[in-house]
């Protein structure tokens, strides 16, 4: 399947007209991965980001990037593109968010997703939406970077559970600050396994600044975990 994140070697402002989000939402067109079972190890003062990824690695949805080539490119409409000059990784409405996303992405070689697939719920649009897609990171580079300011919400792993919300899908929550919407039971089980390995959910950017489209289910949000 063609990866819609692919971009020409040289960027121009025209590319800003093409929606280009992969974030916590990622792409609608799903690309498989042979990422393998290794998990990112904790790194001092950076948050683990990857940690205990879902155990069924055969179904992990991960996209690689060149951490050495990452950069921020200005686009039309006062937006900022995170790219490794091969793929359009994320678009942000604020330069500060883009810089923080750059710092985060430089720490890893893989960005992985839960829920980046057409909806299985009856009576809802097939395309995924940002609120039902969540992500984590793998294969640390060992690079030390700074994210400032950080936006992290603490939670208690022992209190996290998954709830069936019927037509609304599933909810993984600690009954307080953590509340992840998932489309299916399998997504909820993967998310539950992931979040139990951490105590904080961190976010870069926002999802409410631009409407979702087929090519860009989300705009301006990256998840990571500590």
PASEBA-1860 file (N, C-alpha, C; in nm, 3 decimals):
! residues 226
1> XXXXXXXX> 0.084/-0.120/0.000/0.000/0.000/0.000/0.088/0.125/0.000 ~ 0.050/0.219/-0.077/0.129/0.342/-0.084/0.120/0.420/0.047 ~ 0.234/0.466/0.094/0.238/0.545/0.217/0.217/0.691/0.182 ~ 0.103/0.747/0.225/0.069/0.885/0.188/0.153/0.986/0.262 ~ 0.243/0.941/0.352/0.332/1.036/0.416/0.450/1.071/0.325 ~ 0.475/0.997/0.216/0.590/1.020/0.132/0.583/1.159/0.068 ~ 0.694/1.230/0.070/0.699/1.362/0.011/0.822/1.373/-0.075 ~ 0.827/1.470/-0.166/0.948/1.490/-0.245/1.064/1.530/-0.156
9> XXXXXXXX> 1.186/1.510/-0.206/1.305/1.546/-0.131/1.304/1.694/-0.098 ~ 1.259/1.779/-0.190/1.254/1.922/-0.163/1.110/1.964/-0.140 ~ 1.085/2.036/-0.032/0.950/2.079/0.002/0.924/2.217/-0.055 ~ 0.799/2.244/-0.085/0.759/2.377/-0.128/0.632/2.413/-0.055 ~ 0.595/2.541/-0.051/0.473/2.581/0.021/0.349/2.513/-0.028 ~ 0.350/2.465/-0.154/0.231/2.402/-0.209/0.194/2.278/-0.129 ~ 0.297/2.212/-0.073/0.266/2.090/0.002/0.179/2.117/0.122 ~ 0.176/2.239/0.167/0.092/2.270/0.283/-0.055/2.253/0.252
17> XXXXXXXX> -0.089/2.252/0.123/-0.228/2.236/0.085/-0.273/2.092/0.098 ~ -0.178/2.000/0.110/-0.211/1.859/0.125/-0.215/1.824/0.272 ~ -0.327/1.782/0.327/-0.331/1.748/0.469/-0.226/1.644/0.501 ~ -0.158/1.661/0.611/-0.044/1.574/0.639/-0.030/1.540/0.784 ~ -0.131/1.486/0.846/-0.117/1.456/0.986/-0.103/1.309/1.010 ~ -0.014/1.282/1.100/-0.006/1.146/1.148/-0.010/1.151/1.295 ~ -0.049/1.184/1.374/-0.026/1.206/1.508/-0.087/1.095/1.584 ~ -0.135/1.141/1.693/-0.201/1.039/1.764/-0.302/0.979/1.672
25> XXXXXXXX> -0.342/1.046/1.573/-0.435/0.991/1.478/-0.369/0.924/1.362 ~ -0.268/0.974/1.309/-0.197/0.911/1.199/-0.272/0.909/1.070 ~ -0.245/0.810/0.983/-0.301/0.803/0.850/-0.422/0.712/0.847 ~ -0.512/0.737/0.751/-0.622/0.645/0.730/-0.573/0.524/0.653 ~ -0.486/0.547/0.554/-0.430/0.435/0.481/-0.328/0.366/0.570 ~ -0.353/0.242/0.606/-0.271/0.173/0.703/-0.153/0.108/0.633 ~ -0.034/0.127/0.690/0.083/0.061/0.638/0.134/-0.034/0.742 ~ 0.160/-0.158/0.705/0.209/-0.257/0.799/0.349/-0.227/0.842
33> XXXXXXXX> 0.395/-0.303/0.942/0.529/-0.283/0.993/0.590/-0.414/1.035 ~ 0.720/-0.425/1.018/0.793/-0.539/1.069/0.885/-0.491/1.179 ~ 0.830/-0.411/1.267/0.910/-0.345/1.368/0.980/-0.442/1.461 ~ 0.921/-0.558/1.484/0.985/-0.653/1.573/0.949/-0.628/1.718 ~ 0.987/-0.719/1.806/0.939/-0.713/1.943/1.015/-0.625/2.038 ~ 1.128/-0.564/1.994/1.202/-0.488/2.092/1.125/-0.365/2.137 ~ 1.145/-0.329/2.264/1.076/-0.216/2.323/1.178/-0.113/2.366 ~ 1.138/0.014/2.363/1.230/0.119/2.403/1.257/0.112/2.552
41> XXXXXXXX> 1.383/0.127/2.589/1.421/0.128/2.729/1.406/0.266/2.786 ~ 1.386/0.278/2.919/1.374/0.409/2.981/1.499/0.490/2.960 ~ 1.481/0.623/2.942/1.593/0.713/2.929/1.577/0.825/3.031 ~ 1.686/0.863/3.093/1.682/0.960/3.201/1.625/1.092/3.156 ~ 1.527/1.143/3.235/1.472/1.276/3.217/1.403/1.296/3.082 ~ 1.368/1.188/3.013/1.305/1.206/2.884/1.171/1.135/2.875 ~ 1.137/1.052/2.971/1.014/0.975/2.958/1.042/0.855/2.869 ~ 0.979/0.744/2.899/1.011/0.622/2.827/0.952/0.620/2.688
49> XXXXXXXX> 0.832/0.679/2.673/0.776/0.696/2.540/0.729/0.569/2.474 ~ 0.799/0.458/2.489/0.762/0.334/2.424/0.718/0.232/2.526 ~ 0.809/0.190/2.612/0.774/0.101/2.720/0.708/-0.027/2.675 ~ 0.614/-0.079/2.757/0.553/-0.209/2.727/0.450/-0.198/2.617 ~ 0.495/-0.205/2.494/0.404/-0.197/2.381/0.312/-0.318/2.380 ~ 0.199/-0.310/2.309/0.108/-0.424/2.302/0.182/-0.551/2.264 ~ 0.148/-0.663/2.331/0.228/-0.784/2.319/0.217/-0.850/2.183 ~ 0.108/-0.830/2.111/0.091/-0.895/1.981/0.165/-0.812/1.876
57> XXXXXXXX> 0.297/-0.826/1.872/0.377/-0.741/1.785/0.348/-0.764/1.637 ~ 0.289/-0.875/1.602/0.256/-0.899/1.461/0.158/-0.795/1.409 ~ 0.082/-0.733/1.499/-0.018/-0.638/1.457/0.016/-0.495/1.498 ~ 0.139/-0.471/1.538/0.178/-0.334/1.569/0.179/-0.251/1.443 ~ 0.128/-0.131/1.455/0.121/-0.037/1.343/0.225/0.072/1.367 ~ 0.345/0.053/1.313/0.456/0.144/1.338/0.511/0.201/1.208 ~ 0.549/0.326/1.212/0.610/0.393/1.098/0.750/0.440/1.135 ~ 0.850/0.407/1.052/0.987/0.450/1.082/1.013/0.592/1.035
65> XXXXXXXX> 1.113/0.656/1.096/1.159/0.785/1.047/1.309/0.797/1.071 ~ 1.371/0.884/0.995/1.515/0.908/1.007/1.536/1.018/1.110 ~ 1.576/0.979/1.230/1.588/1.077/1.338/1.700/1.178/1.313 ~ 1.796/1.142/1.228/1.907/1.233/1.200/1.869/1.341/1.099 ~ 1.763/1.317/1.023/1.724/1.411/0.918/1.603/1.496/0.954 ~ 1.554/1.482/1.075/1.433/1.553/1.115/1.452/1.704/1.113 ~ 1.348/1.773/1.069/1.352/1.920/1.065/1.210/1.973/1.067 ~ 1.197/2.104/1.087/1.068/2.172/1.080/1.067/2.262/0.957
73> XXXXXXXX> 0.963/2.249/0.875/0.949/2.329/0.754/0.825/2.417/0.765 ~ 0.838/2.550/0.744/0.720/2.636/0.744/0.631/2.607/0.624 ~ 0.500/2.612/0.645/0.402/2.586/0.540/0.307/2.705/0.528 ~ 0.217/2.698/0.432/0.116/2.802/0.417/0.022/2.803/0.536 ~ -0.053/2.910/0.550/-0.154/2.924/0.656/-0.093/2.918/0.795 ~ 0.032/2.961/0.807/0.098/2.968/0.938/0.101/2.834/1.008 ~ 0.136/2.729/0.935/0.151/2.597/0.993/0.296/2.552/0.980 ~ 0.330/2.447/1.058/0.468/2.400/1.065/0.469/2.248/1.048
81> XXXXXXXX> 0.551/2.202/0.954/0.557/2.059/0.919/0.679/1.993/0.982 ~ 0.656/1.884/1.055/0.763/1.799/1.102/0.790/1.693/0.996 ~ 0.914/1.685/0.948/0.947/1.592/0.841/1.091/1.544/0.856 ~ 1.119/1.424/0.803/1.256/1.376/0.794/1.306/1.388/0.650 ~ 1.240/1.473/0.571/1.269/1.500/0.432/1.233/1.382/0.340 ~ 1.170/1.281/0.398/1.117/1.170/0.320/0.968/1.152/0.345 ~ 0.923/1.183/0.465/0.783/1.165/0.501/0.731/1.287/0.575 ~ 0.605/1.316/0.555/0.536/1.423/0.627/0.484/1.362/0.757
89> XXXXXXXX> 0.544/1.398/0.868/0.513/1.329/0.993/0.402/1.394/1.072 ~ 0.399/1.527/1.078/0.298/1.595/1.158/0.294/1.741/1.121 ~ 0.176/1.802/1.135/0.158/1.944/1.107/0.106/2.012/1.233 ~ 0.162/2.130/1.263/0.125/2.202/1.384/0.089/2.347/1.352 ~ 0.001/2.402/1.433/-0.040/2.541/1.417/0.047/2.636/1.498 ~ 0.130/2.581/1.587/0.218/2.665/1.667/0.361/2.617/1.654 ~ 0.455/2.710/1.637/0.595/2.672/1.621/0.647/2.603/1.747 ~ 0.604/2.646/1.863/0.649/2.584/1.986/0.613/2.436/1.990
97> XXXXXXXX> 0.491/2.403/1.948/0.451/2.262/1.943/0.537/2.185/1.843 ~ 0.564/2.246/1.729/0.647/2.180/1.628/0.787/2.153/1.682 ~ 0.845/2.250/1.752/0.978/2.232/1.809/0.979/2.121/1.914 ~ 0.874/2.115/1.996/0.866/2.008/2.095/0.846/1.871/2.028 ~ 0.769/1.867/1.921/0.751/1.743/1.847/0.883/1.697/1.785 ~ 0.960/1.791/1.736/1.092/1.760/1.681/1.181/1.699/1.790 ~ 1.180/1.759/1.909/1.259/1.708/2.020/1.218/1.566/2.056 ~ 1.088/1.540/2.058/1.037/1.406/2.091/1.077/1.305/1.984
105> XXXXXXXX> 1.053/1.337/1.859/1.078/1.243/1.750/1.226/1.208/1.738 ~ 1.314/1.300/1.775/1.458/1.273/1.768/1.502/1.165/1.867 ~ 1.420/1.137/1.966/1.456/1.037/2.066/1.432/0.894/2.019 ~ 1.356/0.877/1.909/1.313/0.744/1.867/1.325/0.727/1.715 ~ 1.309/0.601/1.672/1.313/0.568/1.530/1.179/0.515/1.478 ~ 1.088/0.487/1.569/0.956/0.435/1.530/0.846/0.508/1.605 ~ 0.741/0.542/1.533/0.620/0.599/1.592/0.508/0.499/1.567 ~ 0.445/0.450/1.674/0.347/0.341/1.663/0.209/0.387/1.709
113> XXXXXXXX> 0.107/0.321/1.657/-0.031/0.364/1.678/-0.122/0.251/1.724 ~ -0.222/0.288/1.799/-0.333/0.199/1.834/-0.461/0.265/1.783 ~ -0.538/0.192/1.703/-0.666/0.245/1.655/-0.663/0.312/1.520 ~ -0.552/0.303/1.449/-0.541/0.372/1.320/-0.597/0.282/1.210 ~ -0.727/0.263/1.210/-0.794/0.175/1.115/-0.939/0.220/1.100 ~ -1.007/0.179/0.996/-1.149/0.215/0.983/-1.230/0.166/1.102 ~ -1.329/0.241/1.139/-1.410/0.207/1.256/-1.487/0.077/1.235 ~ -1.497/0.000/1.341/-1.575/-0.123/1.339/-1.711/-0.105/1.403
121> XXXXXXXX> -1.739/0.017/1.452/-1.865/0.041/1.520/-1.976/0.069/1.419 ~ -2.092/0.010/1.437/-2.202/0.032/1.343/-2.256/0.174/1.353 ~ -2.290/0.229/1.239/-2.357/0.358/1.237/-2.264/0.478/1.253 ~ -2.134/0.458/1.242/-2.040/0.570/1.252/-1.956/0.572/1.126 ~ -1.900/0.688/1.089/-1.816/0.696/0.970/-1.699/0.599/0.980 ~ -1.659/0.543/0.867/-1.553/0.442/0.866/-1.416/0.502/0.898 ~ -1.396/0.628/0.861/-1.264/0.686/0.882/-1.235/0.708/1.031 ~ -1.111/0.687/1.071/-1.077/0.708/1.212/-1.072/0.856/1.247
129> XXXXXXXX> -1.098/0.888/1.372/-1.088/1.025/1.418/-0.984/1.033/1.528 ~ -0.933/1.153/1.549/-0.821/1.173/1.639/-0.846/1.117/1.778 ~ -0.966/1.135/1.830/-0.992/1.096/1.969/-0.992/0.946/1.989 ~ -0.996/0.866/1.880/-0.996/0.721/1.893/-0.861/0.659/1.857 ~ -0.760/0.741/1.834/-0.629/0.692/1.793/-0.524/0.743/1.890 ~ -0.437/0.653/1.937/-0.337/0.688/2.037/-0.204/0.625/1.997 ~ -0.095/0.683/2.046/0.034/0.639/1.995/0.138/0.624/2.104 ~ 0.248/0.561/2.066/0.364/0.544/2.152/0.487/0.536/2.062
137> XXXXXXXX> 0.606/0.530/2.123/0.732/0.538/2.048/0.821/0.420/2.081 ~ 0.905/0.380/1.983/0.995/0.267/2.001/1.132/0.296/1.940 ~ 1.226/0.209/1.974/1.363/0.213/1.925/1.431/0.347/1.956 ~ 1.468/0.367/2.080/1.530/0.493/2.120/1.665/0.515/2.052 ~ 1.696/0.640/2.025/1.821/0.677/1.960/1.930/0.708/2.062 ~ 1.892/0.733/2.185/1.988/0.774/2.286/2.015/0.923/2.288 ~ 1.947/0.997/2.202/1.967/1.142/2.196/1.898/1.211/2.314 ~ 1.962/1.311/2.368/1.905/1.391/2.476/1.844/1.518/2.418
145> XXXXXXXX> 1.715/1.536/2.438/1.646/1.654/2.387/1.558/1.712/2.497 ~ 1.512/1.834/2.475/1.430/1.902/2.576/1.292/1.936/2.519 ~ 1.188/1.896/2.590/1.050/1.934/2.558/1.005/2.034/2.662 ~ 0.972/2.156/2.619/0.935/2.261/2.715/0.835/2.359/2.651 ~ 0.723/2.380/2.720/0.681/2.312/2.844/0.621/2.177/2.812 ~ 0.617/2.088/2.910/0.552/1.959/2.894/0.409/1.968/2.944 ~ 0.320/1.895/2.877/0.181/1.887/2.918/0.150/1.741/2.951 ~ 0.162/1.705/3.077/0.147/1.566/3.120/0.043/1.555/3.232
153> XXXXXXXX> -0.037/1.450/3.224/-0.139/1.425/3.327/-0.106/1.295/3.397 ~ -0.089/1.296/3.530/-0.058/1.173/3.603/-0.181/1.085/3.620 ~ -0.158/0.956/3.634/-0.266/0.862/3.662/-0.208/0.746/3.742 ~ -0.296/0.662/3.796/-0.255/0.548/3.879/-0.274/0.420/3.797 ~ -0.166/0.356/3.755/-0.180/0.237/3.668/-0.269/0.129/3.726 ~ -0.262/0.106/3.856/-0.341/0.000/3.919/-0.491/0.026/3.910 ~ -0.528/0.151/3.886/-0.670/0.187/3.879/-0.723/0.191/3.736 ~ -0.638/0.170/3.639/-0.680/0.178/3.499/-0.760/0.054/3.462
161> XXXXXXXX> -0.871/0.074/3.394/-0.958/-0.035/3.351/-1.019/0.001/3.216 ~ -1.077/-0.097/3.150/-1.144/-0.073/3.023/-1.293/-0.094/3.038 ~ -1.369/-0.002/2.979/-1.515/-0.004/2.991/-1.578/-0.010/2.853 ~ -1.681/-0.093/2.840/-1.757/-0.101/2.717/-1.861/0.012/2.716 ~ -1.848/0.103/2.618/-1.941/0.216/2.609/-2.042/0.197/2.496 ~ -2.060/0.073/2.456/-2.158/0.036/2.352/-2.130/0.111/2.221 ~ -2.224/0.189/2.173/-2.208/0.255/2.043/-2.092/0.353/2.041 ~ -2.051/0.401/2.157/-1.939/0.496/2.164/-1.805/0.426/2.165
169> XXXXXXXX> -1.802/0.293/2.161/-1.677/0.219/2.160/-1.636/0.178/2.300 ~ -1.507/0.192/2.330/-1.452/0.151/2.458/-1.377/0.267/2.523 ~ -1.363/0.260/2.654/-1.292/0.364/2.728/-1.189/0.298/2.819 ~ -1.065/0.344/2.808/-0.960/0.303/2.901/-0.937/0.420/2.995 ~ -0.962/0.399/3.124/-0.962/0.511/3.217/-0.918/0.468/3.356 ~ -0.867/0.563/3.432/-0.838/0.541/3.574/-0.947/0.602/3.661 ~ -1.053/0.651/3.596/-1.161/0.716/3.669/-1.132/0.861/3.701 ~ -1.018/0.910/3.651/-0.981/1.049/3.676/-0.929/1.117/3.552
177> XXXXXXXX> -0.798/1.146/3.550/-0.741/1.224/3.440/-0.725/1.145/3.312 ~ -0.706/1.014/3.320/-0.684/0.933/3.200/-0.817/0.885/3.145 ~ -0.844/0.916/3.019/-0.968/0.871/2.955/-0.942/0.860/2.804 ~ -0.907/0.740/2.762/-0.877/0.714/2.621/-0.995/0.646/2.554 ~ -1.046/0.705/2.448/-1.154/0.643/2.371/-1.092/0.548/2.269 ~ -1.150/0.430/2.257/-1.104/0.330/2.160/-1.222/0.278/2.080 ~ -1.193/0.237/1.957/-1.300/0.194/1.868/-1.347/0.052/1.898 ~ -1.254/-0.038/1.933/-1.288/-0.179/1.948/-1.231/-0.237/2.077
185> XXXXXXXX> -1.276/-0.356/2.110/-1.223/-0.422/2.229/-1.074/-0.451/2.215 ~ -1.032/-0.496/2.095/-0.890/-0.526/2.076/-0.805/-0.401/2.091 ~ -0.854/-0.286/2.043/-0.782/-0.160/2.063/-0.773/-0.127/2.211 ~ -0.884/-0.146/2.283/-0.886/-0.115/2.425/-0.789/-0.205/2.502 ~ -0.783/-0.333/2.465/-0.691/-0.424/2.533/-0.546/-0.383/2.508 ~ -0.514/-0.342/2.384/-0.378/-0.297/2.354/-0.344/-0.170/2.431 ~ -0.439/-0.077/2.436/-0.415/0.049/2.508/-0.400/0.023/2.657 ~ -0.481/-0.067/2.712/-0.472/-0.099/2.854/-0.335/-0.155/2.889
193> XXXXXXXX> -0.285/-0.245/2.806/-0.153/-0.303/2.828/-0.045/-0.195/2.821 ~ -0.060/-0.104/2.728/0.038/0.004/2.712/0.040/0.096/2.833 ~ -0.075/0.150/2.872/-0.078/0.255/2.973/-0.044/0.203/3.113 ~ -0.063/0.074/3.137/-0.030/0.020/3.268/0.120/0.023/3.296 ~ 0.201/0.047/3.193/0.344/0.054/3.212/0.396/0.193/3.247 ~ 0.306/0.290/3.263/0.347/0.428/3.289/0.264/0.491/3.399 ~ 0.297/0.614/3.431/0.220/0.688/3.531/0.178/0.826/3.482 ~ 0.220/0.865/3.358/0.182/0.994/3.303/0.154/0.983/3.153
201> XXXXXXXX> 0.049/1.051/3.110/0.018/1.063/2.968/0.048/1.205/2.925 ~ 0.136/1.220/2.827/0.179/1.353/2.782/0.134/1.378/2.639 ~ 0.106/1.504/2.608/0.055/1.541/2.477/0.127/1.665/2.428 ~ 0.160/1.665/2.300/0.213/1.784/2.233/0.112/1.827/2.128 ~ 0.069/1.952/2.134/-0.025/2.003/2.035/-0.170/1.982/2.072 ~ -0.257/2.019/1.979/-0.401/2.012/2.000/-0.466/1.946/1.881 ~ -0.589/1.894/1.904/-0.662/1.828/1.796/-0.785/1.907/1.752 ~ -0.811/2.020/1.815/-0.936/2.091/1.789/-0.917/2.215/1.703
209> XXXXXXXX> -0.799/2.230/1.642/-0.774/2.352/1.566/-0.819/2.342/1.420 ~ -0.825/2.219/1.368/-0.864/2.200/1.228/-0.955/2.078/1.218 ~ -1.050/2.079/1.126/-1.140/1.963/1.112/-1.066/1.845/1.053 ~ -1.105/1.721/1.092/-1.041/1.603/1.034/-1.079/1.585/0.889 ~ -0.989/1.525/0.810/-1.016/1.491/0.671/-0.970/1.350/0.648 ~ -0.998/1.297/0.530/-0.959/1.160/0.499/-0.808/1.143/0.506 ~ -0.733/1.243/0.454/-0.588/1.232/0.455/-0.529/1.270/0.590 ~ -0.600/1.348/0.668/-0.547/1.396/0.795/-0.650/1.380/0.905
217> XXXXXXXX> -0.661/1.258/0.961/-0.762/1.234/1.063/-0.742/1.320/1.187 ~ -0.622/1.370/1.208/-0.596/1.454/1.323/-0.503/1.566/1.282 ~ -0.505/1.671/1.357/-0.411/1.779/1.333/-0.352/1.822/1.465 ~ -0.223/1.818/1.475/-0.153/1.878/1.587/-0.168/1.807/1.721 ~ -0.138/1.677/1.725/-0.129/1.609/1.852/-0.034/1.492/1.843 ~ 0.059/1.484/1.939/0.147/1.368/1.953/0.137/1.319/2.098 ~ 0.120/1.191/2.116/0.120/1.130/2.248/0.259/1.083/2.285 ~ 0.291/1.088/2.412/0.403/1.010/2.466/0.375/0.981/2.612
225> XX> 0.452/0.888/2.669/0.421/0.835/2.801/0.543/0.838/2.890 ~ 0.521/0.862/3.019/0.631/0.866/3.116/0.594/0.785/3.240
END
